[in-house]
Amino acid sequence: MKRLDRSARPRSGGRKPAATAATGGVDAVLDVAEMGARGDALAPGPDGPIYVPYALPGERVRARVAGGRATGLVVETPSAERVAPPCEHFTRCGGCQLQHWADEPYLAWKRDQVVRALARRGLDVDVAPIVVAWGEGRRRAAFHAQRVGRTVRFGFIERGGARIEPINACPVLAPAMAEALPRLRELAEAFAPARGEITLQCLSTETGLDVAIKGAGRPGAFDRGRLESAARIADQLDLARLAFDGETLVARRMPMVTIGPARVQPPPGAFLQATLEGERVLGDLVRHALIGSERVADLFSGVGTFALRVCDFAETHAVEGDMDMLTALKRAADAVGGLRGVTIEKRDLLRTPLAALELKRYDSVVFDPPRSGAKLQAEQIGASKARRVAAVSCDPATFARDVRVLVDAGFALKAVTPVDQFRWTPHVEVVGVLER
């Protein structure tokens, strides 16, 4: 019999982790059948599947079951695929819920999520082997901080709750980000309000750490002492830039990232792919899919993950809802000689997609929407004259839905490649190539 490490015992101070906080229910012996799409194992129950966090397919476990969910897990027959989780915060922190699963079956399961999502939409295509894009680890992370009495909790949101799990170390962070944790904690302690919570959006760049704090107020509302304190802390912590609610307070060095041939200065809190290797893999897949195009529309372009990788061979029009990111993209492209040219357009594509008529001059399109997908935009792409599409998504279900729209409009799905840059989580990126 094996008791799951840390998941069934109170932590220091008597507080139990969120996974065992439920009361009531009945004790049961469960035979785990498979892993669910969101990373919780599933066991058959009298009223439907029972969700069993931190179990693995093929295991027999004892647990308390209430509301179709198991807590207080004790593993009686462990799977041969079970491994020791490397993180001391496993089962309490809200991320990395699959650290206990060996890499090979974990990666096979992720690829299978893509296969299943496509099959549910009636899409028949060979899915390529999953590409591992963990690289050195995550260069982008959001930490939370809240004052509790005389102390400040700094870390990630706990699993299944809303409280902050204090973080001492994190094995999925890139070295520069992991090494910065003590400094970031100092910053959080300095600016956490008496009430409420702040978020530190952090990006490890080529010139240093870029930190954007949300929830502490804009610098314009700070008194002189608070402004001087922020500048002093940024200097002591060797931050490249420190911003509050989108407004830069200290810029000791301009944060810079390289995308394709360009050097980009992202605005505070800008979205970039979580790992440097993930960005490279996704960018290379899209570039390979669109080589030979004359004019490309890059929809949901961000700071240019794809636009800056195709504008050397194609005129590129980048469309994005955030003007600051578009400005960073345009400035970076203009600084590089020999490109075909990049134009930009600010638009909320989820509400006002680029219409088929507006797409008439583009022979190829790449789109990378939020997790909710972009069904309306896919319909307009389907009605356009575009011949090639690179569809990128972080959600297999909405990816399959949007691709089905394109296939129904006459496109053929030629290739699908899953990419894993979010290690030990249920999240998987997908790149699809369509032609007609």
C-alpha positions as a Python dict, from the first residue, in 0.01 Angstrom:
ca = {
    (1, 'M'): (0, 0, 0),
    (2, 'K'): (132, 342, -88),
    (3, 'R'): (10, 667, 57),
    (4, 'L'): (36, 956, -185),
    (5, 'D'): (308, 1189, -63),
    (6, 'R'): (177, 1503, 104),
    (7, 'S'): (-175, 1476, -37),
    (8, 'A'): (-343, 1316, 264),
    (9, 'R'): (-167, 1479, 558),
    (10, 'P'): (-219, 1819, 717),
    (11, 'R'): (50, 2070, 644),
    (12, 'S'): (230, 2270, 910),
    (13, 'G'): (-10, 2471, 1121),
    (14, 'G'): (-284, 2211, 1074),
    (15, 'R'): (-401, 2344, 739),
    (16, 'K'): (-498, 2072, 492),
    (17, 'P'): (-427, 2100, 118),
    (18, 'A'): (-719, 2185, -106),
    (19, 'A'): (-726, 1829, -241),
    (20, 'T'): (-844, 1697, 99),
    (21, 'A'): (-1055, 1988, 214),
    (22, 'A'): (-1389, 1836, 117),
    (23, 'T'): (-1608, 1696, 395),
    (24, 'G'): (-1871, 1426, 387),
    (25, 'G'): (-1886, 1157, 123),
    (26, 'V'): (-1818, 785, 152),
    (27, 'D'): (-1502, 576, 165),
    (28, 'A'): (-1449, 372, -151),
    (29, 'V'): (-1203, 150, -330),
    (30, 'L'): (-1161, 271, -688),
    (31, 'D'): (-1006, 112, -995),
    (32, 'V'): (-869, 391, -1210),
    (33, 'A'): (-952, 340, -1577),
    (34, 'E'): (-800, 636, -1764),
    (35, 'M'): (-673, 990, -1745),
    (36, 'G'): (-928, 1264, -1806),
    (37, 'A'): (-874, 1556, -2041),
    (38, 'R'): (-800, 1800, -1756),
    (39, 'G'): (-538, 1583, -1590),
    (40, 'D'): (-748, 1410, -1322),
    (41, 'A'): (-770, 1033, -1342),
    (42, 'L'): (-1113, 876, -1391),
    (43, 'A'): (-1266, 575, -1217),
    (44, 'P'): (-1609, 429, -1294),
    (45, 'G'): (-1880, 511, -1043),
    (46, 'P'): (-2250, 429, -1002),
    (47, 'D'): (-2355, 773, -1123),
    (48, 'G'): (-2083, 839, -1378),
    (49, 'P'): (-1707, 886, -1371),
    (50, 'I'): (-1534, 973, -1045),
    (51, 'Y'): (-1249, 1224, -1073),
    (52, 'V'): (-940, 1105, -887),
    (53, 'P'): (-666, 1371, -873),
    (54, 'Y'): (-307, 1241, -855),
    (55, 'A'): (-397, 883, -946),
    (56, 'L'): (-282, 703, -1261),
    (57, 'P'): (-452, 462, -1505),
    (58, 'G'): (-443, 102, -1381),
    (59, 'E'): (-410, 191, -1013),
    (60, 'R'): (-636, 74, -731),
    (61, 'V'): (-686, 342, -469),
    (62, 'R'): (-880, 411, -153),
    (63, 'A'): (-1036, 754, -120),
    (64, 'R'): (-1328, 952, 13),
    (65, 'V'): (-1580, 1023, -261),
    (66, 'A'): (-1823, 1315, -256),
    (67, 'G'): (-1990, 1482, -550),
    (68, 'G'): (-1813, 1262, -802),
    (69, 'R'): (-1468, 1360, -675),
    (70, 'A'): (-1217, 1163, -471),
    (71, 'T'): (-998, 1309, -194),
    (72, 'G'): (-767, 1173, 74),
    (73, 'L'): (-607, 940, -177),
    (74, 'V'): (-425, 623, -67),
    (75, 'V'): (-269, 421, -348),
    (76, 'E'): (-305, 47, -280),
    (77, 'T'): (-178, -80, -616),
    (78, 'P'): (58, 175, -773),
    (79, 'S'): (117, 192, -1145),
    (80, 'A'): (458, 106, -1285),
    (81, 'E'): (436, 448, -1451),
    (82, 'R'): (429, 629, -1116),
    (83, 'V'): (743, 831, -1036),
    (84, 'A'): (848, 1048, -744),
    (85, 'P'): (733, 1409, -800),
    (86, 'P'): (1033, 1645, -795),
    (87, 'C'): (857, 1946, -638),
    (88, 'E'): (796, 1997, -266),
    (89, 'H'): (477, 2188, -349),
    (90, 'F'): (319, 1905, -550),
    (91, 'T'): (-56, 1855, -476),
    (92, 'R'): (-82, 2198, -313),
    (93, 'C'): (33, 2434, -587),
    (94, 'G'): (-220, 2485, -865),
    (95, 'G'): (18, 2387, -1145),
    (96, 'C'): (211, 2079, -1254),
    (97, 'Q'): (-50, 1824, -1145),
    (98, 'L'): (110, 1539, -1343),
    (99, 'Q'): (457, 1530, -1189),
    (100, 'H'): (391, 1178, -1064),
    (101, 'W'): (363, 1034, -1417),
    (102, 'A'): (661, 907, -1617),
    (103, 'D'): (745, 1113, -1925),
    (104, 'E'): (671, 854, -2196),
    (105, 'P'): (309, 772, -2103),
    (106, 'Y'): (244, 1134, -2006),
    (107, 'L'): (352, 1257, -2350),
    (108, 'A'): (158, 979, -2525),
    (109, 'W'): (-154, 1087, -2334),
    (110, 'K'): (-109, 1447, -2442),
    (111, 'R'): (-83, 1347, -2807),
    (112, 'D'): (-391, 1129, -2762),
    (113, 'Q'): (-589, 1431, -2641),
    (114, 'V'): (-531, 1587, -2983),
    (115, 'V'): (-620, 1264, -3165),
    (116, 'R'): (-945, 1233, -2970),
    (117, 'A'): (-1044, 1596, -3019),
    (118, 'L'): (-1002, 1564, -3394),
    (119, 'A'): (-1190, 1233, -3406),
    (120, 'R'): (-1486, 1386, -3219),
    (121, 'R'): (-1515, 1637, -3504),
    (122, 'G'): (-1486, 1367, -3769),
    (123, 'L'): (-1139, 1478, -3878),
    (124, 'D'): (-916, 1201, -4009),
    (125, 'V'): (-548, 1293, -4017),
    (126, 'D'): (-222, 1140, -3900),
    (127, 'V'): (-112, 1330, -3590),
    (128, 'A'): (264, 1370, -3575),
    (129, 'P'): (464, 1263, -3269),
    (130, 'I'): (450, 1522, -2995),
    (131, 'V'): (737, 1770, -2991),
    (132, 'V'): (888, 1830, -2647),
    (133, 'A'): (954, 2202, -2608),
    (134, 'W'): (1035, 2235, -2239),
    (135, 'G'): (1378, 2379, -2312),
    (136, 'E'): (1538, 2530, -2004),
    (137, 'G'): (1195, 2588, -1851),
    (138, 'R'): (938, 2863, -1833),
    (139, 'R'): (1062, 3215, -1897),
    (140, 'R'): (720, 3369, -1825),
    (141, 'A'): (520, 3328, -1503),
    (142, 'A'): (262, 3514, -1294),
    (143, 'F'): (313, 3514, -917),
    (144, 'H'): (56, 3628, -663),
    (145, 'A'): (109, 3804, -332),
    (146, 'Q'): (-121, 3891, -43),
    (147, 'R'): (-61, 4036, 300),
    (148, 'V'): (-176, 3805, 579),
    (149, 'G'): (-123, 3965, 917),
    (150, 'R'): (241, 4071, 939),
    (151, 'T'): (357, 3842, 662),
    (152, 'V'): (314, 3833, 285),
    (153, 'R'): (221, 3515, 104),
    (154, 'F'): (404, 3495, -229),
    (155, 'G'): (359, 3214, -478),
    (156, 'F'): (100, 3046, -700),
    (157, 'I'): (-271, 2988, -642),
    (158, 'E'): (-336, 2658, -466),
    (159, 'R'): (-500, 2361, -634),
    (160, 'G'): (-878, 2367, -610),
    (161, 'G'): (-893, 2688, -408),
    (162, 'A'): (-824, 3059, -408),
    (163, 'R'): (-547, 3090, -148),
    (164, 'I'): (-183, 3144, -233),
    (165, 'E'): (56, 2854, -190),
    (166, 'P'): (393, 3002, -86),
    (167, 'I'): (662, 2892, -330),
    (168, 'N'): (1023, 2827, -230),
    (169, 'A'): (1133, 2664, -556),
    (170, 'C'): (977, 2562, -886),
    (171, 'P'): (1130, 2295, -1114),
    (172, 'V'): (953, 2415, -1431),
    (173, 'L'): (1099, 2767, -1424),
    (174, 'A'): (1393, 2863, -1642),
    (175, 'P'): (1711, 2908, -1431),
    (176, 'A'): (1704, 3288, -1448),
    (177, 'M'): (1344, 3294, -1327),
    (178, 'A'): (1402, 3034, -1054),
    (179, 'E'): (1705, 3221, -924),
    (180, 'A'): (1499, 3540, -906),
    (181, 'L'): (1238, 3398, -665),
    (182, 'P'): (1394, 3548, -347),
    (183, 'R'): (1419, 3888, -518),
    (184, 'L'): (1062, 3870, -640),
    (185, 'R'): (946, 3784, -290),
    (186, 'E'): (1119, 4100, -161),
    (187, 'L'): (940, 4303, -427),
    (188, 'A'): (606, 4150, -330),
    (189, 'E'): (664, 4226, 37),
    (190, 'A'): (735, 4590, -48),
    (191, 'F'): (422, 4648, -255),
    (192, 'A'): (155, 4408, -130),
    (193, 'P'): (-138, 4626, -13),
    (194, 'A'): (-296, 4601, 331),
    (195, 'R'): (-598, 4443, 161),
    (196, 'G'): (-634, 4266, -168),
    (197, 'E'): (-384, 4087, -385),
    (198, 'I'): (-119, 4185, -638),
    (199, 'T'): (9, 3987, -935),
    (200, 'L'): (369, 3998, -1051),
    (201, 'Q'): (386, 3919, -1422),
    (202, 'C'): (746, 3823, -1483),
    (203, 'L'): (939, 3767, -1804),
    (204, 'S'): (1300, 3658, -1824),
    (205, 'T'): (1451, 3848, -2118),
    (206, 'E'): (1794, 3866, -2278),
    (207, 'T'): (1869, 4185, -2085),
    (208, 'G'): (1725, 4086, -1749),
    (209, 'L'): (1403, 4034, -1560),
    (210, 'D'): (1098, 4235, -1668),
    (211, 'V'): (836, 4271, -1392),
    (212, 'A'): (488, 4418, -1432),
    (213, 'I'): (285, 4447, -1110),
    (214, 'K'): (-94, 4453, -1124),
    (215, 'G'): (-314, 4565, -838),
    (216, 'A'): (-74, 4798, -653),
    (217, 'G'): (-188, 5115, -831),
    (218, 'R'): (-33, 5334, -1098),
    (219, 'P'): (291, 5523, -1024),
    (220, 'G'): (105, 5853, -1067),
    (221, 'A'): (-72, 5781, -738),
    (222, 'F'): (251, 5703, -549),
    (223, 'D'): (401, 5957, -309),
    (224, 'R'): (766, 6053, -339),
    (225, 'G'): (879, 5802, -77),
    (226, 'R'): (704, 5514, -252),
    (227, 'L'): (852, 5613, -589),
    (228, 'E'): (1201, 5630, -444),
    (229, 'S'): (1151, 5294, -272),
    (230, 'A'): (1044, 5130, -599),
    (231, 'A'): (1346, 5269, -783),
    (232, 'R'): (1581, 5156, -505),
    (233, 'I'): (1437, 4803, -498),
    (234, 'A'): (1453, 4772, -878),
    (235, 'D'): (1820, 4868, -859),
    (236, 'Q'): (1895, 4632, -570),
    (237, 'L'): (1723, 4343, -748),
    (238, 'D'): (1889, 4428, -1082),
    (239, 'L'): (1558, 4435, -1268),
    (240, 'A'): (1564, 4537, -1633),
    (241, 'R'): (1227, 4710, -1596),
    (242, 'L'): (960, 4759, -1331),
    (243, 'A'): (606, 4863, -1425),
    (244, 'F'): (282, 4911, -1233),
    (245, 'D'): (-54, 4852, -1402),
    (246, 'G'): (100, 4894, -1747),
    (247, 'E'): (295, 5212, -1666),
    (248, 'T'): (675, 5189, -1659),
    (249, 'L'): (828, 5325, -1340),
    (250, 'V'): (1190, 5209, -1372),
    (251, 'A'): (1370, 5111, -1693),
    (252, 'R'): (1731, 5036, -1608),
    (253, 'R'): (1772, 4840, -1932),
    (254, 'M'): (1519, 4784, -2206),
    (255, 'P'): (1388, 4425, -2194),
    (256, 'M'): (1469, 4257, -2525),
    (257, 'V'): (1381, 3925, -2690),
    (258, 'T'): (1491, 3793, -3027),
    (259, 'I'): (1218, 3669, -3264),
    (260, 'G'): (1337, 3552, -3603),
    (261, 'P'): (1570, 3821, -3741),
    (262, 'A'): (1433, 4093, -3513),
    (263, 'R'): (1498, 4226, -3164),
    (264, 'V'): (1170, 4304, -2989),
    (265, 'Q'): (1116, 4527, -2687),
    (266, 'P'): (791, 4386, -2541),
    (267, 'P'): (557, 4622, -2354),
    (268, 'P'): (501, 4561, -1980),
    (269, 'G'): (304, 4242, -1920),
    (270, 'A'): (311, 4138, -2286),
    (271, 'F'): (215, 3785, -2383),
    (272, 'L'): (496, 3565, -2514),
    (273, 'Q'): (517, 3188, -2543),
    (274, 'A'): (593, 3031, -2206),
    (275, 'T'): (927, 2876, -2305),
    (276, 'L'): (1188, 2998, -2547),
    (277, 'E'): (1202, 2652, -2704),
    (278, 'G'): (823, 2646, -2738),
    (279, 'E'): (832, 2972, -2931),
    (280, 'R'): (1105, 2841, -3160),
    (281, 'V'): (921, 2515, -3233),
    (282, 'L'): (586, 2682, -3302),
    (283, 'G'): (753, 2950, -3512),
    (284, 'D'): (944, 2697, -3720),
    (285, 'L'): (631, 2489, -3784),
    (286, 'V'): (438, 2794, -3903),
    (287, 'R'): (725, 2924, -4114),
    (288, 'H'): (766, 2587, -4286),
    (289, 'A'): (391, 2571, -4353),
    (290, 'L'): (380, 2916, -4515),
    (291, 'I'): (704, 2927, -4713),
    (292, 'G'): (625, 3026, -5071),
    (293, 'S'): (341, 3258, -4971),
    (294, 'E'): (338, 3609, -5114),
    (295, 'R'): (109, 3784, -4865),
    (296, 'V'): (30, 3657, -4515),
    (297, 'A'): (-229, 3773, -4262),
    (298, 'D'): (-115, 3702, -3904),
    (299, 'L'): (-424, 3712, -3684),
    (300, 'F'): (-388, 3742, -3303),
    (301, 'S'): (-28, 3830, -3378),
    (302, 'G'): (94, 3941, -3035),
    (303, 'V'): (445, 4085, -3056),
    (304, 'G'): (524, 3890, -3373),
    (305, 'T'): (595, 3526, -3288),
    (306, 'F'): (492, 3434, -3645),
    (307, 'A'): (487, 3765, -3833),
    (308, 'L'): (857, 3820, -3766),
    (309, 'R'): (935, 3470, -3890),
    (310, 'V'): (756, 3499, -4226),
    (311, 'C'): (807, 3864, -4321),
    (312, 'D'): (1141, 3788, -4487),
    (313, 'F'): (962, 3603, -4770),
    (314, 'A'): (607, 3743, -4755),
    (315, 'E'): (437, 4077, -4708),
    (316, 'T'): (279, 4039, -4364),
    (317, 'H'): (-22, 4208, -4207),
    (318, 'A'): (-35, 4165, -3827),
    (319, 'V'): (-371, 4206, -3653),
    (320, 'E'): (-398, 4219, -3274),
    (321, 'G'): (-617, 4379, -3008),
    (322, 'D'): (-328, 4528, -2810),
    (323, 'M'): (-173, 4837, -2971),
    (324, 'D'): (134, 4831, -2748),
    (325, 'M'): (225, 4482, -2871),
    (326, 'L'): (164, 4583, -3232),
    (327, 'T'): (385, 4889, -3190),
    (328, 'A'): (664, 4670, -3050),
    (329, 'L'): (626, 4432, -3346),
    (330, 'K'): (633, 4713, -3604),
    (331, 'R'): (931, 4885, -3447),
    (332, 'A'): (1127, 4558, -3442),
    (333, 'A'): (1044, 4476, -3804),
    (334, 'D'): (1132, 4825, -3927),
    (335, 'A'): (1475, 4799, -3763),
    (336, 'V'): (1568, 4496, -3976),
    (337, 'G'): (1673, 4545, -4336),
    (338, 'G'): (1573, 4321, -4624),
    (339, 'L'): (1225, 4223, -4506),
    (340, 'R'): (921, 4222, -4734),
    (341, 'G'): (741, 4459, -4501),
    (342, 'V'): (501, 4442, -4206),
    (343, 'T'): (179, 4638, -4161),
    (344, 'I'): (-26, 4639, -3841),
    (345, 'E'): (-391, 4676, -3746),
    (346, 'K'): (-553, 4701, -3403),
    (347, 'R'): (-874, 4500, -3384),
    (348, 'D'): (-1061, 4276, -3140),
    (349, 'L'): (-1083, 3973, -3366),
    (350, 'L'): (-1311, 3781, -3131),
    (351, 'R'): (-1579, 4049, -3170),
    (352, 'T'): (-1497, 4180, -3517),
    (353, 'P'): (-1314, 3917, -3720),
    (354, 'L'): (-1133, 4012, -4037),
    (355, 'A'): (-1398, 3959, -4305),
    (356, 'A'): (-1352, 3742, -4612),
    (357, 'L'): (-1349, 4053, -4831),
    (358, 'E'): (-1072, 4205, -4620),
    (359, 'L'): (-872, 3883, -4654),
    (360, 'K'): (-896, 3877, -5033),
    (361, 'R'): (-543, 4004, -5090),
    (362, 'Y'): (-378, 3736, -4871),
    (363, 'D'): (-291, 3394, -5008),
    (364, 'S'): (-208, 3257, -4661),
    (365, 'V'): (-329, 3308, -4304),
    (366, 'V'): (-193, 3214, -3964),
    (367, 'F'): (-413, 3249, -3657),
    (368, 'D'): (-334, 3182, -3292),
    (369, 'P'): (-639, 3274, -3081),
    (370, 'P'): (-694, 3248, -2704),
    (371, 'R'): (-802, 2917, -2550),
    (372, 'S'): (-1165, 2983, -2645),
    (373, 'G'): (-1070, 2962, -3014),
    (374, 'A'): (-1193, 3177, -3300),
    (375, 'K'): (-1494, 3017, -3469),
    (376, 'L'): (-1619, 3343, -3623),
    (377, 'Q'): (-1277, 3421, -3764),
    (378, 'A'): (-1243, 3065, -3899),
    (379, 'E'): (-1573, 3111, -4084),
    (380, 'Q'): (-1438, 3424, -4253),
    (381, 'I'): (-1111, 3254, -4345),
    (382, 'G'): (-1314, 2969, -4493),
    (383, 'A'): (-1512, 3216, -4706),
    (384, 'S'): (-1196, 3395, -4823),
    (385, 'K'): (-967, 3319, -5117),
    (386, 'A'): (-678, 3208, -4894),
    (387, 'R'): (-510, 2889, -5013),
    (388, 'R'): (-305, 2801, -4706),
    (389, 'V'): (-372, 2828, -4334),
    (390, 'A'): (-156, 2761, -4029),
    (391, 'A'): (-385, 2714, -3730),
    (392, 'V'): (-223, 2737, -3387),
    (393, 'S'): (-402, 2667, -3060),
    (394, 'C'): (-345, 2589, -2694),
    (395, 'D'): (-669, 2387, -2669),
    (396, 'P'): (-728, 2070, -2874),
    (397, 'A'): (-1109, 2095, -2848),
    (398, 'T'): (-1143, 2449, -2984),
    (399, 'F'): (-867, 2376, -3237),
    (400, 'A'): (-1068, 2082, -3374),
    (401, 'R'): (-1387, 2289, -3381),
    (402, 'D'): (-1224, 2573, -3578),
    (403, 'V'): (-1044, 2333, -3814),
    (404, 'R'): (-1375, 2157, -3882),
    (405, 'V'): (-1513, 2494, -4000),
    (406, 'L'): (-1222, 2531, -4243),
    (407, 'V'): (-1252, 2174, -4371),
    (408, 'D'): (-1622, 2225, -4432),
    (409, 'A'): (-1528, 2534, -4635),
    (410, 'G'): (-1308, 2329, -4868),
    (411, 'F'): (-971, 2309, -4693),
    (412, 'A'): (-785, 1980, -4650),
    (413, 'L'): (-612, 1919, -4319),
    (414, 'K'): (-261, 1818, -4423),
    (415, 'A'): (-69, 1799, -4097),
    (416, 'V'): (-119, 1827, -3721),
    (417, 'T'): (168, 1856, -3472),
    (418, 'P'): (122, 1864, -3093),
    (419, 'V'): (380, 2061, -2895),
    (420, 'D'): (436, 2037, -2519),
    (421, 'Q'): (582, 2347, -2359),
    (422, 'F'): (374, 2328, -2038),
    (423, 'R'): (546, 2038, -1864),
    (424, 'W'): (342, 1826, -1619),
    (425, 'T'): (16, 2005, -1700),
    (426, 'P'): (-281, 1896, -1916),
    (427, 'H'): (-217, 2185, -2158),
    (428, 'V'): (-88, 2110, -2507),
    (429, 'E'): (-23, 2334, -2808),
    (430, 'V'): (-132, 2227, -3157),
    (431, 'V'): (-25, 2343, -3503),
    (432, 'G'): (-237, 2243, -3803),
    (433, 'V'): (-160, 2301, -4170),
    (434, 'L'): (-451, 2332, -4415),
    (435, 'E'): (-455, 2379, -4793),
    (436, 'R'): (-702, 2400, -5078),
}
